[in-house]
Amino acid sequence: MGKLRLRYRLVILVTGVFLLLPAPCFSSQSLVAVIEVWPPFRIESPKSPHGFTGIDIDILDGLAKHLGCNIEVQRHPFARGLEMIRAGKADLTTGIAHTEARAEFIRYVPTSYFAVTPVFYTQTGRGDIVSTYNDLYRYKIGYSIYSAYFEPFNSDTGLDKIGISTEEQLIKMVALGRIDLIIGTHPNLAWDIKRYGFKDRVEQVRYIPPKTTPIFFGLTRKKDNTRLQQEIDQYLNQIMTNGELDTIIQAYQ
């Protein structure tokens, strides 16, 4: 009887120890996160361990500790990163908006950790040319072909929209007057305009869409990662509740 009690106590003790340990790694190797430059969430920084700094990088570092495993950050163009997620060659990505098309191959973590605001920019001195959504129909609008903004803009076929592959190209085109307007998201577009040296050449228009775009962590559907999804969701809620996420965000404002 005494031996049975001793074994029972040992089982309880070992179980308790495991509960106190970080969540186990969800792969025999590192988890692979695919990202691209998108300030202030992912800021190019060659001297940093991941080659990046930013909001998402700080979250990933904390998440790696929470999971108890390494997260390998790989830089790829946005479209290539999505294809890697689709094919199961990458485990996760960050800062991604939800669309029905993407949800077919991305398992979204339920909790959104930030919401960006859609904004329009034009040449300096023309900021008052758009004060309502209907004013958009008068102009050529550049947009990123890989981005989702807001409805009805995303699906509005009546607008004269020109799809461009990179945000840098968009900014240069509007600064040089080749198109009337560009759409992007705040705070990202403001960072890029400053980074590419066009702060004095463009300005935001008066019209600001009354909507925000939540961004999420996304996982590949090619793997059984339901538990990983739950662990990331738990971690995001934890840092939102204890104020750690606010501290991270404020560091990049």
QUIMOMO-V299501 format. One record per residue. N is the residue number from 0. RES is the residue in three letters. SS is DSSP state (helix for helix, strand for strand, loop for the rest). PHI is phi in degrees with one decimal (none if undefined). NEAR is the number of other ideal C-beta (glycine too) atoms within 12 Angstrom. Layout:
# QUIMOMO-V299501
N | RES | SS | PHI | NEAR
N | RES | SS | PHI | NEAR
This chain:
# QUIMOMO-V299501
0 | MET | loop | none | 7
1 | GLY | helix | -63.2 | 8
2 | LYS | helix | -65.7 | 9
3 | LEU | helix | -63.7 | 10
4 | ARG | helix | -63.6 | 11
5 | LEU | helix | -63.0 | 12
6 | ARG | helix | -62.3 | 13
7 | TYR | helix | -61.0 | 14
8 | ARG | helix | -64.6 | 14
9 | LEU | helix | -64.5 | 14
10 | VAL | helix | -61.3 | 14
11 | ILE | helix | -61.8 | 14
12 | LEU | helix | -62.8 | 14
13 | VAL | helix | -63.8 | 14
14 | THR | helix | -60.7 | 13
15 | GLY | helix | -63.0 | 12
16 | VAL | helix | -61.4 | 11
17 | PHE | helix | -64.4 | 14
18 | LEU | helix | -66.6 | 12
19 | LEU | helix | -82.1 | 11
20 | LEU | loop | -76.4 | 15
21 | PRO | loop | -60.2 | 18
22 | ALA | loop | -58.2 | 24
23 | PRO | loop | -66.6 | 17
24 | CYS | loop | -63.9 | 24
25 | PHE | loop | -98.2 | 32
26 | SER | loop | -153.0 | 27
27 | SER | loop | -68.1 | 9
28 | GLN | loop | -120.5 | 12
29 | SER | loop | -66.3 | 20
30 | LEU | strand | -76.4 | 35
31 | VAL | strand | -103.8 | 30
32 | ALA | strand | -108.0 | 42
33 | VAL | strand | -103.6 | 40
34 | ILE | strand | -144.1 | 42
35 | GLU | loop | -136.5 | 37
36 | VAL | loop | -58.2 | 31
37 | TRP | strand | -162.2 | 41
38 | PRO | loop | -59.8 | 35
39 | PRO | loop | -89.9 | 34
40 | PHE | loop | -80.3 | 35
41 | ARG | strand | -135.2 | 39
42 | ILE | strand | -108.7 | 30
43 | GLU | strand | -61.3 | 23
44 | SER | loop | -153.3 | 19
45 | PRO | loop | -54.5 | 12
46 | LYS | loop | -83.8 | 10
47 | SER | loop | -81.2 | 17
48 | PRO | loop | -54.2 | 17
49 | HIS | loop | -92.1 | 28
50 | GLY | loop | 83.0 | 21
51 | PHE | strand | -142.1 | 34
52 | THR | strand | -125.3 | 28
53 | GLY | loop | 128.8 | 35
54 | ILE | helix | -57.2 | 37
55 | ASP | helix | -64.0 | 42
56 | ILE | helix | -67.2 | 35
57 | ASP | helix | -63.4 | 33
58 | ILE | helix | -65.0 | 44
59 | LEU | helix | -61.7 | 43
60 | ASP | helix | -62.8 | 27
61 | GLY | helix | -67.4 | 25
62 | LEU | helix | -64.3 | 40
63 | ALA | helix | -59.8 | 30
64 | LYS | helix | -66.5 | 22
65 | HIS | helix | -63.0 | 30
66 | LEU | helix | -80.8 | 32
67 | GLY | loop | 78.6 | 20
68 | CYS | loop | -151.2 | 25
69 | ASN | loop | -81.4 | 23
70 | ILE | strand | -115.4 | 38
71 | GLU | strand | -86.6 | 23
72 | VAL | strand | -90.7 | 36
73 | GLN | strand | -117.2 | 27
74 | ARG | strand | -93.6 | 28
75 | HIS | loop | -144.6 | 23
76 | PRO | loop | -52.7 | 21
77 | PHE | helix | -53.2 | 30
78 | ALA | helix | -63.8 | 20
79 | ARG | helix | -65.1 | 21
80 | GLY | helix | -60.1 | 35
81 | LEU | helix | -62.7 | 32
82 | GLU | helix | -65.7 | 22
83 | MET | helix | -66.5 | 29
84 | ILE | helix | -64.5 | 38
85 | ARG | helix | -59.1 | 26
86 | ALA | helix | -85.3 | 18
87 | GLY | loop | 80.3 | 22
88 | LYS | loop | -85.1 | 21
89 | ALA | loop | -135.4 | 36
90 | ASP | loop | -90.3 | 42
91 | LEU | strand | -154.5 | 47
92 | THR | strand | -140.7 | 46
93 | THR | strand | -126.3 | 43
94 | GLY | strand | 60.2 | 41
95 | ILE | strand | -113.0 | 40
96 | ALA | strand | -78.0 | 38
97 | HIS | loop | -85.7 | 24
98 | THR | loop | -136.8 | 25
99 | GLU | helix | -63.3 | 14
100 | ALA | helix | -64.3 | 15
101 | ARG | helix | -68.7 | 28
102 | ALA | helix | -64.4 | 19
103 | GLU | loop | -69.1 | 17
104 | PHE | loop | -127.0 | 26
105 | ILE | strand | -113.6 | 36
106 | ARG | strand | -94.0 | 33
107 | TYR | strand | -76.7 | 33
108 | VAL | loop | -72.9 | 33
109 | PRO | loop | -57.7 | 20
110 | THR | loop | -82.3 | 26
111 | SER | loop | -80.7 | 25
112 | TYR | loop | -101.5 | 36
113 | PHE | strand | -165.1 | 35
114 | ALA | strand | -132.7 | 21
115 | VAL | strand | -93.6 | 35
116 | THR | strand | -112.2 | 25
117 | PRO | strand | -68.2 | 38
118 | VAL | strand | -140.4 | 35
119 | PHE | strand | -116.8 | 44
120 | TYR | strand | -126.1 | 44
121 | THR | strand | -139.9 | 38
122 | GLN | strand | -69.7 | 28
123 | THR | loop | -56.6 | 20
124 | GLY | loop | 95.6 | 13
125 | ARG | loop | -117.2 | 25
126 | GLY | helix | -62.2 | 21
127 | ASP | helix | -94.0 | 17
128 | ILE | helix | -74.5 | 24
129 | VAL | loop | -127.1 | 30
130 | SER | loop | -118.8 | 16
131 | THR | loop | -140.3 | 17
132 | TYR | helix | -60.2 | 26
133 | ASN | helix | -61.7 | 14
134 | ASP | helix | -63.5 | 22
135 | LEU | helix | -62.4 | 32
136 | TYR | helix | -65.5 | 20
137 | ARG | helix | -86.9 | 20
138 | TYR | loop | -130.4 | 28
139 | LYS | strand | -84.9 | 24
140 | ILE | strand | -120.3 | 37
141 | GLY | strand | -87.7 | 38
142 | TYR | strand | -145.7 | 38
143 | SER | strand | -81.6 | 35
144 | ILE | loop | -67.9 | 22
145 | TYR | loop | -100.6 | 26
146 | SER | loop | -108.2 | 37
147 | ALA | loop | -114.8 | 30
148 | TYR | loop | -111.2 | 35
149 | PHE | loop | -157.7 | 30
150 | GLU | loop | -95.8 | 17
151 | PRO | loop | -89.1 | 17
152 | PHE | helix | -55.4 | 29
153 | ASN | helix | -55.0 | 26
154 | SER | helix | -106.0 | 15
155 | ASP | loop | -79.1 | 20
156 | THR | loop | -80.6 | 10
157 | GLY | loop | -80.9 | 14
158 | LEU | loop | -82.4 | 28
159 | ASP | strand | -87.9 | 18
160 | LYS | strand | -105.0 | 29
161 | ILE | strand | -120.7 | 23
162 | GLY | strand | -81.3 | 22
163 | ILE | strand | -124.5 | 26
164 | SER | loop | -80.3 | 20
165 | THR | loop | -131.4 | 26
166 | GLU | helix | -69.0 | 36
167 | GLU | helix | -60.6 | 27
168 | GLN | helix | -62.7 | 24
169 | LEU | helix | -58.3 | 40
170 | ILE | helix | -63.1 | 36
171 | LYS | helix | -63.8 | 24
172 | MET | helix | -64.7 | 32
173 | VAL | helix | -73.8 | 40
174 | ALA | helix | -63.7 | 30
175 | LEU | loop | -88.1 | 17
176 | GLY | loop | 78.0 | 20
177 | ARG | loop | -78.5 | 18
178 | ILE | loop | -135.7 | 29
179 | ASP | loop | -81.2 | 31
180 | LEU | strand | -139.8 | 43
181 | ILE | strand | -132.0 | 48
182 | ILE | strand | -113.5 | 48
183 | GLY | strand | -154.4 | 40
184 | THR | strand | -126.8 | 41
185 | HIS | strand | -97.1 | 27
186 | PRO | loop | -96.1 | 29
187 | ASN | helix | -62.3 | 40
188 | LEU | helix | -64.8 | 39
189 | ALA | helix | -61.8 | 26
190 | TRP | helix | -61.2 | 30
191 | ASP | helix | -68.6 | 37
192 | ILE | helix | -59.6 | 32
193 | LYS | helix | -67.2 | 18
194 | ARG | helix | -63.1 | 20
195 | TYR | loop | -89.6 | 25
196 | GLY | loop | 81.9 | 14
197 | PHE | loop | -114.9 | 29
198 | LYS | loop | -59.2 | 19
199 | ASP | loop | -89.4 | 13
200 | ARG | loop | -102.8 | 23
201 | VAL | strand | -134.1 | 37
202 | GLU | strand | -147.4 | 27
203 | GLN | strand | -76.9 | 32
204 | VAL | loop | -79.0 | 34
205 | ARG | loop | -66.4 | 20
206 | TYR | loop | -72.1 | 26
207 | ILE | loop | -122.5 | 22
208 | PRO | loop | -56.1 | 29
209 | PRO | loop | -80.9 | 11
210 | LYS | loop | -142.4 | 21
211 | THR | strand | -123.9 | 19
212 | THR | strand | -116.6 | 30
213 | PRO | strand | -66.4 | 24
214 | ILE | strand | -119.6 | 34
215 | PHE | strand | -136.3 | 34
216 | PHE | strand | -84.9 | 44
217 | GLY | strand | -127.6 | 39
218 | LEU | strand | -117.0 | 40
219 | THR | strand | -68.6 | 35
220 | ARG | loop | -87.7 | 24
221 | LYS | loop | -76.5 | 20
222 | LYS | loop | -124.6 | 25
223 | ASP | loop | -80.3 | 15
224 | ASN | loop | -123.7 | 29
225 | THR | helix | -59.8 | 16
226 | ARG | helix | -67.8 | 19
227 | LEU | helix | -60.4 | 33
228 | GLN | helix | -57.1 | 29
229 | GLN | helix | -65.4 | 22
230 | GLU | helix | -66.7 | 31
231 | ILE | helix | -65.7 | 40
232 | ASP | helix | -61.4 | 27
233 | GLN | helix | -61.4 | 22
234 | TYR | helix | -65.4 | 33
235 | LEU | helix | -62.2 | 33
236 | ASN | helix | -63.7 | 20
237 | GLN | helix | -62.8 | 22
238 | ILE | helix | -75.9 | 29
239 | MET | helix | -74.7 | 21
240 | THR | helix | -74.2 | 13
241 | ASN | loop | -87.1 | 14
242 | GLY | loop | 88.3 | 12
243 | GLU | helix | -64.7 | 25
244 | LEU | helix | -64.3 | 27
245 | ASP | helix | -59.3 | 18
246 | THR | helix | -63.9 | 17
247 | ILE | helix | -62.2 | 29
248 | ILE | helix | -63.0 | 23
249 | GLN | helix | -62.4 | 13
250 | ALA | loop | -67.0 | 17
251 | TYR | loop | -115.0 | 27
252 | GLN | loop | -93.1 | 15
